[in-house]
Amino acid sequence: MINVKLKDGSIREVKEESNILELASLISKKLAKVAVAGEVNGTLVDLSYKLKDEDEVNILTCDDEVGIEVMRHTTSHVMAQAVKRIYKDAKVTIGPSIENGFYYDFDIENPLNNEDLAKIEEEMNNIIKEDLNIERIELSREEAIKLMEDRDEPYKVQIIKELPERVTISLYKQGEFIDLCRGPHLYSTKSIKAFKLTSVAGAYWKGNEKNKMLQRIYGVAFSNKELLKTYLNNIEEAKKRDHRKLGKELKLFTFAEEGPGFPFFLPKGVVLKNNLINYWRELHDKAGYVEVETPIMLNKKLWETSGHWYHYKENMYTSMIDDEEFALKPMNCPGGMLVYKSESHSYRDFPMRVGELGRVHRHELSGALHGLMRVRAFTQDDAHIFMLPEQIKSEIKGVVSLINEVYSKFGFKYGVELSTRPEDSMGSDEDWNMAEESLKDALNEMNLPYKINEGDGAFYGPKIDFHLEDSLGRTWQCGTIQLDFQLPQRFELDYIGSDGEKHRPIVIHRVIFGSIERFIGILIEHFAGKFPTWLAPVQVKVLPISDKFIDYSNEVKKKLLSNGIRVEMDLRGEKIGYKIREARNERVPYIIVIGEKEEKDQIISLRSRVNGDEGNVSLESFINKINEEIKNKNI
């Protein structure tokens, strides 16, 4: 017998040569049924892994992030096996797991279509029913090359030859199918519960356009059919909510050939954007921020000082002015440093909270452009907080609280990620260690759960990123808090301390919306265009039943306008049912219908997006109701 240590610290006695699946069975039948892989002494392994005395073991299920990846990668192997069964001459290449699913690239002569995907799915289900054991095989380099040559898999041969020199190569076998892979994999094909092939696309071998074009089949996989059904329903719902489609229908924004990646905001879109900006200013006034505005274009010297010229130049638009090179700002930070330097400061001035709604330009590749989500010009709701070292934690907490207030206002849940020092960073180890520890301490003191994202910080400092979760469960990275010890040094910022000497301030860079344009795109999809009343470009639509009631309809409209309510009137000679349907399609929160009874009794017939037909009410009571809703910014 041998002893192994479990994740909870307990010790289990098992027979020699026992594998992880047998250990799971000893713990509980339920665990054995859902186990997908294991971690032994920190290394990811198959359930068939033979345990040794004093091993530390963690049994993984699909509830674990790594566990679900194992299941999805195994599903890609089952797909490859199905493709090989149907298309005998198909050559397999690579098939990793990705977010929510997997893909596999194949060299197949005939283009695949949706009917082909259905055939492949059917064969995958056959393979799953066959309950094929998945076996790990280890061969020498030469044996592995010969095996793949014998099986006429030239891409696998190439991969093996390009691997670093080592003694053994790992492969996995299920039935007649063998694939080169480091693993781990499920114990059997029967453990795959729910999958769907979603699309097929072209992909160059190794991503190089000089290589042959392959066919990439995408699929999704989940631990049960209910999760799969929810995901597929959300995908269909996301298509209906696509901000590019709704943005056009609701007349919010457009794009033109003359400016790819540069959005044009239409009147209703500007109302929406200005409402967000007004809300931003209201919050920042209360939080003790002042607002500045810096030039949109500054010379090369500034960007050299900031470091952007050396770390970000490929994303910057440049121009020659009076024989001197200038660049459109991709970020507001350097201009903010010059604002600070425009006058002298004392330690008594801190913390200085300085906001800027700055227009920035970044050169994005044309293939990366995507509606408002990825553009070349956008408004960043920036702020820079200049402070003393002892103020770091309290200021970070203040920013986190502000971000929480904003996201909660829109009904967003969010996750937090701490990104640490990247390879191309500036500054000393001491500064970076202090900056990272300060961010960690602030998050820990607020009991805010977070993940570590190693090496993904900005080149001048670590950062906290906020990932929103929308109504469909999708995540979006928006808010950021970056702690910066570098730019104050590069710009030689200083203040007079309590000792009468000069010192360097510390700077927090932070955004809440991130890009206001992108945030609008997220809001469109989150609310499916049905914006809360306080944010809606048109809050009320007045619909006279016929021309006879235009005069009273105009009185209603004027009264609403005089109370600060955004209102439109539909004067078209259409039937009232048609007008109501049109107003609903425009996602207007409230519809007022005016006919003979309404004019006679000086009332309104009210319909709301939430409650439907609310019957006849007085105009004054409606104005009080809607103004209260707008004031409280209800969602």
C-alpha positions as CSV (number, residue, x, y, z in Angstrom):
1,M,0.0,0.0,0.0
2,I,1.0,3.6,-0.6
3,N,-0.1,7.0,0.9
4,V,-1.2,10.0,-1.2
5,K,-2.1,13.5,-0.1
6,L,-5.3,15.0,-1.4
7,K,-6.0,18.7,-2.1
8,D,-7.8,19.2,1.3
9,G,-4.7,17.9,3.1
10,S,-6.1,14.5,4.0
11,I,-4.1,11.3,3.5
12,R,-5.5,8.3,1.5
13,E,-4.1,4.8,1.5
14,V,-4.3,3.0,-1.9
15,K,-2.9,-0.1,-3.5
16,E,0.4,0.2,-5.3
17,E,0.0,0.8,-9.1
18,S,-3.4,2.4,-8.4
19,N,-4.3,5.1,-10.9
20,I,-6.2,8.4,-10.3
21,L,-9.5,7.0,-11.5
22,E,-9.3,4.2,-8.9
23,L,-8.4,6.8,-6.3
24,A,-11.5,8.8,-7.3
25,S,-13.7,5.6,-7.0
26,L,-12.4,5.1,-3.4
27,I,-13.4,8.6,-2.5
28,S,-16.9,8.4,-4.1
29,K,-18.7,6.9,-7.1
30,K,-19.9,10.3,-8.0
31,L,-16.4,11.8,-8.2
32,A,-15.2,8.8,-10.3
33,K,-18.1,9.5,-12.7
34,V,-17.3,13.2,-13.2
35,A,-13.5,13.1,-12.9
36,V,-11.7,14.1,-16.2
37,A,-8.0,14.4,-15.2
38,G,-5.6,14.9,-12.3
39,E,-2.8,17.1,-11.0
40,V,0.0,15.2,-9.4
41,N,2.6,17.2,-7.6
42,G,1.5,20.2,-9.7
43,T,1.6,18.4,-13.1
44,L,-1.5,17.8,-15.2
45,V,-1.9,14.1,-16.0
46,D,-4.4,11.5,-17.3
47,L,-6.8,9.6,-15.0
48,S,-4.8,6.4,-15.9
49,Y,-1.6,7.9,-14.3
50,K,-0.1,5.4,-11.8
51,L,0.3,6.9,-8.4
52,K,3.5,6.7,-6.3
53,D,4.0,7.0,-2.5
54,E,3.6,10.5,-1.1
55,D,2.2,12.0,-4.3
56,E,0.1,15.1,-3.9
57,V,-3.1,14.6,-5.9
58,N,-5.9,16.9,-7.1
59,I,-8.7,15.3,-9.0
60,L,-10.2,17.6,-11.7
61,T,-13.7,17.7,-13.0
62,C,-15.4,19.9,-15.7
63,D,-16.1,22.4,-12.9
64,D,-12.4,23.2,-13.0
65,E,-11.1,25.5,-15.7
66,V,-8.3,23.1,-16.6
67,G,-10.7,20.1,-16.4
68,I,-13.2,21.5,-19.0
69,E,-10.2,22.3,-21.3
70,V,-9.2,18.6,-21.1
71,M,-12.8,17.6,-22.1
72,R,-12.9,20.1,-25.0
73,H,-9.5,19.0,-26.3
74,T,-10.5,15.3,-26.2
75,T,-13.6,16.3,-28.2
76,S,-11.4,17.8,-30.8
77,H,-9.6,14.4,-31.1
78,V,-13.0,12.7,-31.5
79,M,-13.9,15.2,-34.3
80,A,-10.6,14.4,-36.0
81,Q,-11.3,10.7,-35.8
82,A,-14.7,11.2,-37.3
83,V,-13.3,13.3,-40.1
84,K,-10.7,10.6,-40.9
85,R,-13.5,8.0,-41.0
86,I,-15.6,10.0,-43.5
87,Y,-12.8,11.6,-45.6
88,K,-10.2,8.9,-45.9
89,D,-7.6,11.2,-47.6
90,A,-8.0,14.0,-45.0
91,K,-4.7,15.0,-43.3
92,V,-4.9,16.2,-39.7
93,T,-2.8,19.1,-38.4
94,I,-3.5,20.7,-35.0
95,G,-6.7,20.9,-32.8
96,P,-6.5,22.8,-29.5
97,S,-9.2,23.7,-27.0
98,I,-10.3,27.3,-27.0
99,E,-12.8,29.4,-25.0
100,N,-16.1,27.4,-24.8
101,G,-14.9,24.8,-27.3
102,F,-12.2,23.7,-29.8
103,Y,-11.2,23.7,-33.4
104,Y,-9.1,21.4,-35.6
105,D,-7.4,22.2,-38.9
106,F,-7.6,19.7,-41.8
107,D,-6.1,19.4,-45.3
108,I,-9.2,18.3,-47.3
109,E,-9.6,18.7,-51.0
110,N,-13.4,19.5,-51.1
111,P,-14.8,22.5,-49.3
112,L,-16.9,21.5,-46.3
113,N,-20.4,22.9,-45.7
114,N,-23.1,22.6,-43.0
115,E,-24.3,19.3,-44.4
116,D,-20.8,18.0,-43.9
117,L,-20.7,19.2,-40.3
118,A,-23.9,17.3,-39.6
119,K,-22.3,14.1,-41.0
120,I,-19.2,14.6,-38.8
121,E,-21.4,15.3,-35.7
122,E,-23.2,12.0,-36.4
123,E,-20.0,10.1,-36.6
124,M,-18.7,11.8,-33.5
125,N,-21.7,10.5,-31.6
126,N,-21.0,7.0,-32.9
127,I,-17.4,7.2,-31.6
128,I,-18.7,8.5,-28.2
129,K,-21.2,5.5,-28.0
130,E,-18.4,3.1,-28.8
131,D,-16.8,4.0,-25.4
132,L,-13.3,3.8,-26.8
133,N,-10.5,3.8,-24.2
134,I,-8.1,6.6,-24.7
135,E,-4.5,5.4,-24.2
136,R,-1.3,7.3,-23.9
137,I,1.6,6.0,-25.9
138,E,5.2,7.1,-25.6
139,L,7.6,6.5,-28.5
140,S,11.1,7.6,-29.5
141,R,11.5,10.5,-31.9
142,E,12.4,8.1,-34.7
143,E,9.5,5.7,-33.9
144,A,7.0,8.5,-33.8
145,I,8.2,9.9,-37.2
146,K,7.9,6.4,-38.8
147,L,4.5,5.8,-37.3
148,M,3.1,9.1,-38.8
149,E,4.9,8.5,-42.1
150,D,3.2,5.0,-42.3
151,R,-0.1,6.6,-41.5
152,D,0.4,9.2,-44.3
153,E,0.2,12.2,-41.9
154,P,2.9,14.7,-43.3
155,Y,1.8,17.6,-41.0
156,K,2.4,15.4,-37.9
157,V,5.8,14.4,-39.3
158,Q,6.7,18.0,-39.7
159,I,5.6,18.9,-36.2
160,I,7.6,16.0,-34.6
161,K,10.7,17.0,-36.6
162,E,10.4,20.6,-35.3
163,L,10.0,19.6,-31.6
164,P,13.0,20.1,-29.3
165,E,15.3,17.1,-29.0
166,R,14.0,14.7,-26.3
167,V,13.8,11.0,-25.5
168,T,10.2,10.3,-26.0
169,I,7.2,11.7,-27.9
170,S,3.7,11.3,-26.5
171,L,0.7,10.2,-28.6
172,Y,-2.9,9.2,-27.8
173,K,-4.8,6.3,-29.3
174,Q,-8.6,5.8,-29.4
175,G,-9.7,2.9,-31.5
176,E,-8.0,3.2,-34.9
177,F,-7.1,6.8,-34.4
178,I,-3.7,8.0,-33.2
179,D,-2.8,11.6,-32.7
180,L,0.4,13.4,-31.6
181,C,-0.4,15.2,-28.3
182,R,1.1,16.0,-24.9
183,G,-2.3,15.4,-23.2
184,P,-3.9,14.8,-20.9
185,H,-7.2,13.4,-22.2
186,L,-10.4,11.8,-20.9
187,Y,-10.3,8.2,-19.9
188,S,-12.9,7.2,-22.5
189,T,-14.7,8.8,-25.4
190,K,-18.0,8.1,-23.6
191,S,-17.2,10.8,-21.0
192,I,-18.0,13.5,-23.6
193,K,-21.5,14.7,-22.8
194,A,-22.5,17.7,-24.9
195,F,-21.0,19.3,-28.1
196,K,-21.9,21.0,-31.3
197,L,-20.0,21.8,-34.4
198,T,-20.6,25.5,-35.2
199,S,-18.7,26.6,-38.3
200,V,-16.0,26.0,-40.8
201,A,-13.4,28.5,-42.0
202,G,-10.2,28.8,-43.9
203,A,-6.9,28.9,-42.0
204,Y,-3.3,28.9,-43.3
205,W,-1.0,26.1,-42.0
206,K,0.9,27.7,-39.1
207,G,-0.9,31.0,-39.7
208,N,1.4,31.8,-42.6
209,E,-0.3,33.0,-45.8
210,K,2.6,31.5,-47.8
211,N,1.5,28.0,-46.6
212,K,-1.4,25.9,-47.8
213,M,-4.9,26.9,-46.9
214,L,-6.5,24.4,-44.6
215,Q,-10.1,24.0,-43.4
216,R,-10.8,24.8,-39.8
217,I,-13.8,23.2,-38.1
218,Y,-15.0,25.0,-34.9
219,G,-17.1,23.4,-32.2
220,V,-18.3,24.0,-28.7
221,A,-18.5,21.5,-25.8
222,F,-19.9,21.6,-22.3
223,S,-20.2,19.3,-19.3
224,N,-24.0,18.8,-19.9
225,K,-26.7,19.3,-22.5
226,E,-28.4,22.1,-20.5
227,L,-25.2,24.3,-20.6
228,L,-24.8,23.6,-24.3
229,K,-28.4,24.6,-24.9
230,T,-28.0,27.8,-22.9
231,Y,-24.8,28.7,-24.8
232,L,-26.4,28.1,-28.3
233,N,-29.5,30.1,-27.3
234,N,-27.2,32.9,-26.2
235,I,-25.4,32.8,-29.5
236,E,-28.7,33.2,-31.3
237,E,-29.7,36.0,-29.0
238,A,-26.3,37.7,-29.5
239,K,-26.9,37.8,-33.2
240,K,-30.2,39.6,-32.6
241,R,-28.5,42.0,-30.2
242,D,-25.5,42.7,-32.5
243,H,-24.7,46.4,-31.8
244,R,-23.9,47.0,-35.5
245,K,-27.3,45.8,-36.5
246,L,-29.2,47.6,-33.8
247,G,-27.0,50.7,-34.1
248,K,-28.2,51.0,-37.7
249,E,-31.9,50.2,-36.9
250,L,-32.0,52.7,-34.0
251,K,-30.1,55.4,-36.0
252,L,-27.3,55.7,-33.4
253,F,-24.1,55.5,-35.5
254,T,-22.8,54.6,-38.9
255,F,-19.5,54.0,-40.8
256,A,-18.4,55.3,-44.2
257,E,-15.9,54.0,-46.7
258,E,-14.1,57.3,-46.4
259,G,-13.2,56.5,-42.8
260,P,-12.8,52.8,-42.0
261,G,-12.7,52.4,-38.2
262,F,-13.8,55.9,-37.6
263,P,-17.5,56.0,-36.3
264,F,-20.0,58.7,-37.3
265,F,-22.4,59.3,-34.4
266,L,-25.9,60.3,-35.6
267,P,-28.2,62.7,-33.5
268,K,-29.7,59.9,-31.4
269,G,-26.3,58.4,-30.8
270,V,-24.9,61.7,-29.7
271,V,-27.8,62.0,-27.2
272,L,-26.9,58.6,-25.8
273,K,-23.1,59.4,-25.7
274,N,-23.7,62.8,-24.0
275,N,-25.9,61.2,-21.4
276,L,-23.1,58.9,-20.5
277,I,-20.7,61.8,-20.4
278,N,-23.0,63.8,-18.2
279,Y,-23.3,60.9,-15.8
280,W,-19.5,60.6,-15.8
281,R,-19.1,64.3,-15.0
282,E,-21.7,64.2,-12.2
283,L,-20.0,61.2,-10.5
284,H,-16.5,62.7,-10.8
285,D,-17.6,66.1,-9.5
286,K,-18.9,64.3,-6.3
287,A,-15.7,62.3,-6.1
288,G,-13.5,65.4,-6.0
289,Y,-12.1,65.3,-9.6
290,V,-11.3,68.3,-11.8
291,E,-11.5,68.1,-15.5
292,V,-8.8,69.1,-18.1
293,E,-8.4,68.9,-21.9
294,T,-5.1,68.3,-23.6
295,P,-4.1,68.7,-27.3
296,I,-5.0,65.9,-29.7
297,M,-1.6,66.1,-31.4
298,L,1.9,66.6,-29.8
299,N,5.4,66.4,-31.1
300,K,7.8,63.4,-31.2
301,K,9.9,64.7,-28.3
302,L,6.9,64.2,-25.9
303,W,6.3,60.6,-27.1
304,E,10.0,59.8,-26.7
305,T,9.9,61.1,-23.2
306,S,6.8,59.1,-22.3
307,G,8.3,55.9,-24.0
308,H,5.4,55.5,-26.4
309,W,7.7,56.2,-29.4
310,Y,9.7,53.1,-28.5
311,H,7.0,50.9,-27.2
312,Y,3.8,51.9,-29.2
313,K,4.9,53.7,-32.4
314,E,3.4,51.0,-34.7
315,N,0.0,51.9,-33.4
316,M,0.4,55.7,-33.7
317,Y,-0.6,58.1,-36.6
318,T,2.2,60.6,-37.3
319,S,2.5,63.7,-39.4
320,M,5.2,66.3,-40.3
321,I,4.5,69.9,-39.2
322,D,7.1,72.7,-39.8
323,D,9.7,70.0,-40.5
324,E,9.0,68.4,-37.1
325,E,7.4,65.0,-36.5
326,F,4.1,65.0,-34.6
327,A,1.7,62.2,-33.5
328,L,-1.9,62.0,-32.8
329,K,-2.2,60.9,-29.2
330,P,-3.0,57.2,-28.7
331,M,-3.3,57.9,-24.9
332,N,-4.0,60.9,-22.7
333,C,-1.3,60.2,-20.1
334,P,1.7,62.3,-21.5
335,G,-0.5,65.4,-21.9
336,G,-1.7,64.9,-18.3
337,M,1.9,64.9,-17.1
338,L,2.4,68.3,-18.9
339,V,-0.7,69.7,-17.2
340,Y,0.8,68.7,-13.8
341,K,4.1,70.4,-14.7
342,S,2.4,73.6,-15.7
343,E,2.5,74.8,-12.1
344,S,4.4,73.9,-8.8
345,H,2.8,71.6,-6.2
346,S,3.0,70.9,-2.5
347,Y,2.3,67.7,-0.6
348,R,-0.8,69.6,0.7
349,D,-2.3,69.5,-2.9
350,F,-2.5,65.7,-2.8
351,P,-4.3,63.6,-3.8
352,M,-4.9,65.5,-7.1
353,R,-7.7,63.8,-9.1
354,V,-7.6,65.0,-12.7
355,G,-10.1,63.7,-15.3
356,E,-10.1,64.0,-19.1
357,L,-12.5,62.9,-21.7
358,G,-9.8,62.7,-24.3
359,R,-10.1,61.8,-28.0
360,V,-7.4,59.3,-28.9
361,H,-6.4,57.6,-32.1
362,R,-4.8,54.2,-32.5
363,H,-3.8,52.4,-35.7
364,E,-5.7,49.1,-35.7
365,L,-5.3,46.6,-38.5
366,S,-8.3,46.6,-40.9
367,G,-9.1,42.9,-40.1
368,A,-9.4,43.7,-36.4
369,L,-12.0,46.5,-36.8
370,H,-15.4,45.5,-35.4
371,G,-18.2,48.0,-35.2
372,L,-17.7,50.2,-32.0
373,M,-15.9,47.4,-30.2
374,R,-12.6,48.0,-32.1
375,V,-12.2,51.4,-33.8
376,R,-9.4,53.7,-34.7
377,A,-10.6,56.8,-32.9
378,F,-12.5,56.9,-29.6
379,T,-13.1,58.9,-26.4
380,Q,-11.3,57.6,-23.3
381,D,-12.7,58.6,-19.9
382,D,-9.3,59.0,-18.5
383,A,-8.2,60.2,-15.1
384,H,-4.8,60.7,-13.4
385,I,-4.4,60.8,-9.7
386,F,-1.2,62.3,-8.3
387,M,-0.5,61.3,-4.8
388,L,1.9,60.4,-1.9
389,P,3.0,56.9,-1.3
390,E,0.9,56.6,1.8
391,Q,-2.2,57.5,-0.2
392,I,-1.9,54.6,-2.7
393,K,-4.2,52.2,-1.0
394,S,-7.0,54.7,-0.1
395,E,-7.0,56.1,-3.7
396,I,-7.1,52.6,-5.3
397,K,-10.0,51.8,-3.0
398,G,-11.7,55.0,-4.0
399,V,-11.4,54.2,-7.7
400,V,-12.6,50.6,-7.2
401,S,-15.7,52.0,-5.4
402,L,-16.4,54.4,-8.2
403,I,-16.1,51.7,-10.8
404,N,-18.4,49.5,-8.8
405,E,-21.0,52.2,-8.6
406,V,-20.9,52.7,-12.3
407,Y,-21.1,49.1,-13.3
408,S,-23.8,48.4,-10.7
409,K,-25.9,51.2,-12.2
410,F,-26.0,49.4,-15.5
411,G,-26.7,46.0,-13.9
412,F,-23.3,44.5,-14.8
413,K,-21.5,41.8,-12.7
414,Y,-17.7,41.9,-13.1
415,G,-14.5,40.0,-12.4
416,V,-11.1,41.5,-11.4
417,E,-7.7,40.6,-12.9
418,L,-4.3,41.9,-11.6
419,S,-1.7,42.1,-14.5
420,T,1.9,42.0,-13.5
421,R,5.2,43.1,-15.1
422,P,5.6,42.5,-18.9
423,E,8.9,41.7,-20.6
424,D,9.3,45.1,-22.3
425,S,8.8,47.1,-19.0
426,M,10.6,50.3,-17.8
427,G,11.9,50.8,-14.3
428,S,13.6,49.0,-11.5
429,D,12.7,45.8,-9.8
430,E,12.2,47.7,-6.5
431,D,9.6,50.0,-8.1
432,W,7.7,47.2,-9.8
433,N,7.6,45.0,-6.6
434,M,6.3,47.9,-4.6
435,A,3.6,48.8,-7.2
436,E,2.4,45.2,-7.5
437,E,2.3,44.7,-3.7
438,S,0.3,47.9,-3.3
439,L,-2.3,46.8,-5.8
440,K,-2.6,43.3,-4.2
441,D,-2.8,44.8,-0.7
442,A,-5.7,47.2,-1.7
443,L,-7.6,44.3,-3.3
444,N,-7.1,42.0,-0.4
445,E,-8.2,44.7,2.1
446,M,-11.4,45.2,0.1
447,N,-12.0,41.4,0.1
448,L,-12.3,41.6,-3.7
449,P,-11.5,38.3,-5.4
450,Y,-9.1,38.6,-8.3
451,K,-7.0,36.5,-10.7
452,I,-3.3,37.1,-11.5
453,N,-2.5,37.7,-15.2
454,E,1.2,37.2,-15.3
455,G,3.2,39.6,-17.6
456,D,0.2,41.5,-19.0
457,G,0.8,44.8,-17.3
458,A,1.5,48.1,-19.1
459,F,5.1,48.8,-19.9
460,Y,5.2,51.5,-17.1
461,G,3.3,49.7,-14.3
462,P,1.1,46.9,-13.2
463,K,-2.7,47.2,-13.5
464,I,-6.1,46.0,-12.3
465,D,-8.5,45.2,-15.1
466,F,-12.3,44.9,-14.7
467,H,-14.1,42.4,-16.9
468,L,-17.8,43.1,-17.2
469,E,-20.3,40.2,-17.6
470,D,-23.3,41.2,-19.7
471,S,-26.9,39.9,-19.8
472,L,-25.8,37.0,-22.0
473,G,-22.9,36.0,-19.7
474,R,-20.2,37.4,-22.1
475,T,-17.2,39.2,-20.6
476,W,-15.8,42.6,-21.7
477,Q,-12.6,44.2,-20.4
478,C,-13.4,47.9,-19.7
479,G,-12.2,49.5,-16.5
480,T,-8.5,49.7,-15.7
481,I,-6.4,51.0,-12.8
482,Q,-2.7,51.3,-13.5
483,L,-0.2,52.3,-10.9
484,D,2.7,54.2,-12.4
485,F,6.2,55.0,-10.9
486,Q,7.8,55.5,-14.3
487,L,6.1,58.5,-16.1
488,P,6.6,60.8,-13.1
489,Q,10.4,60.0,-13.3
490,R,10.6,60.4,-17.1
491,F,8.7,63.7,-17.0
492,E,10.6,64.8,-13.9
493,L,7.5,65.6,-11.9
494,D,8.0,66.8,-8.4
495,Y,6.3,68.4,-5.4
496,I,7.6,70.1,-2.2
497,G,7.2,67.7,0.7
498,S,6.6,68.4,4.4
499,D,10.4,68.5,4.8
500,G,10.7,71.4,2.3
501,E,12.5,69.1,-0.2
502,K,11.5,68.0,-3.7
503,H,10.0,64.5,-4.2
504,R,8.4,62.5,-7.0
505,P,4.6,62.0,-6.9
506,I,3.1,58.6,-7.7
507,V,0.4,58.4,-10.4
508,I,-2.7,56.2,-10.9
509,H,-4.0,56.0,-14.4
510,R,-7.6,54.8,-14.6
511,V,-10.6,54.5,-16.9
512,I,-14.1,53.3,-16.1
513,F,-15.9,53.1,-19.4
514,G,-12.5,52.6,-21.1
515,S,-13.6,53.6,-24.6
516,I,-17.0,55.4,-24.5
517,E,-17.7,54.2,-28.0
518,R,-17.0,50.6,-27.0
519,F,-19.0,50.9,-23.9
520,I,-21.9,52.1,-25.9
521,G,-21.6,49.0,-28.1
522,I,-21.6,46.8,-25.0
523,L,-24.7,48.7,-23.6
524,I,-26.6,48.2,-26.9
525,E,-26.0,44.5,-26.8
526,H,-26.5,44.2,-23.0
527,F,-29.9,46.0,-23.1
528,A,-30.8,44.7,-26.7
529,G,-31.3,48.4,-27.5
530,K,-33.9,48.8,-24.7
531,F,-32.0,51.5,-22.8
532,P,-33.0,52.5,-19.3
533,T,-35.3,55.6,-19.6
534,W,-32.6,58.0,-18.2
535,L,-30.3,56.9,-21.0
536,A,-32.7,56.4,-23.9
537,P,-32.3,58.9,-26.8
538,V,-36.1,59.2,-27.1
539,Q,-37.9,58.7,-23.8
540,V,-41.5,59.2,-24.9
541,K,-43.2,58.9,-28.3
542,V,-46.5,60.8,-28.8
543,L,-48.9,59.2,-31.3
544,P,-52.1,61.1,-32.3
545,I,-54.7,58.8,-33.7
546,S,-55.5,61.2,-36.5
547,D,-54.8,64.8,-37.6
548,K,-57.8,66.0,-35.5
549,F,-55.7,65.5,-32.3
550,I,-52.5,67.1,-33.4
551,D,-53.1,70.3,-31.4
552,Y,-53.6,68.5,-28.1
553,S,-50.7,66.2,-29.0
554,N,-48.5,69.3,-29.4
555,E,-49.5,70.6,-26.0
556,V,-48.5,67.2,-24.5
557,K,-45.2,67.3,-26.3
558,K,-44.4,70.9,-25.2
559,K,-45.3,70.1,-21.6
560,L,-42.9,67.0,-21.6
561,L,-40.1,69.0,-23.3
562,S,-40.5,71.8,-20.7
563,N,-39.9,69.2,-18.0
564,G,-36.7,68.0,-19.5
565,I,-38.1,64.9,-21.1
566,R,-36.9,63.8,-24.5
567,V,-39.9,63.3,-26.8
568,E,-40.8,62.8,-30.4
569,M,-44.2,62.9,-32.2
570,D,-45.3,60.7,-35.0
571,L,-47.4,62.8,-37.4
572,R,-47.5,60.2,-40.3
573,G,-50.9,59.4,-41.7
574,E,-50.6,55.7,-40.7
575,K,-53.0,53.6,-38.6
576,I,-52.4,53.8,-34.9
577,G,-51.6,50.1,-34.6
578,Y,-48.8,50.5,-37.1
579,K,-47.4,53.6,-35.2
580,I,-47.4,51.7,-31.9
581,R,-45.5,48.8,-33.5
582,E,-43.0,51.2,-35.0
583,A,-42.4,52.9,-31.6
584,R,-41.9,49.5,-30.0
585,N,-39.4,48.5,-32.6
586,E,-37.6,51.8,-31.8
587,R,-37.4,50.5,-28.1
588,V,-39.0,53.7,-26.8
589,P,-39.7,53.4,-23.1
590,Y,-43.0,55.1,-23.1
591,I,-45.7,55.6,-25.8
592,I,-48.6,58.2,-25.4
593,V,-51.7,57.7,-27.6
594,I,-53.9,60.7,-28.1
595,G,-57.5,60.4,-29.3
596,E,-61.0,61.9,-28.7
597,K,-61.3,60.8,-25.0
598,E,-57.8,61.9,-24.1
599,E,-58.4,65.4,-25.7
600,K,-61.8,65.8,-24.1
601,D,-60.7,64.8,-20.6
602,Q,-57.2,66.4,-20.9
603,I,-55.5,63.1,-20.1
604,I,-53.2,60.6,-21.9
605,S,-53.4,57.0,-22.8
606,L,-50.1,55.5,-21.6
607,R,-48.2,52.4,-22.8
608,S,-44.8,51.4,-21.3
609,R,-42.1,49.0,-22.5
610,V,-42.2,47.2,-19.1
611,N,-46.0,47.0,-18.2
612,G,-47.7,47.3,-21.6
613,D,-51.0,49.2,-21.7
614,E,-51.2,51.3,-18.4
615,G,-54.6,52.9,-19.4
616,N,-55.5,56.5,-19.0
617,V,-53.5,58.7,-16.6
618,S,-53.0,62.4,-16.0
619,L,-50.1,64.0,-17.8
620,E,-48.9,65.5,-14.5
621,S,-48.7,62.2,-12.7
622,F,-46.8,60.7,-15.7
623,I,-44.3,63.5,-15.7
624,N,-43.7,63.0,-11.9
625,K,-43.3,59.3,-12.5
626,I,-40.9,59.5,-15.4
627,N,-38.8,62.2,-13.8
628,E,-38.4,60.2,-10.7
629,E,-37.3,57.2,-12.8
630,I,-34.8,59.4,-14.7
631,K,-33.5,61.0,-11.5
632,N,-32.9,57.6,-9.8
633,K,-31.4,56.3,-13.1
634,N,-33.4,53.1,-12.7
635,I,-32.6,50.1,-15.0
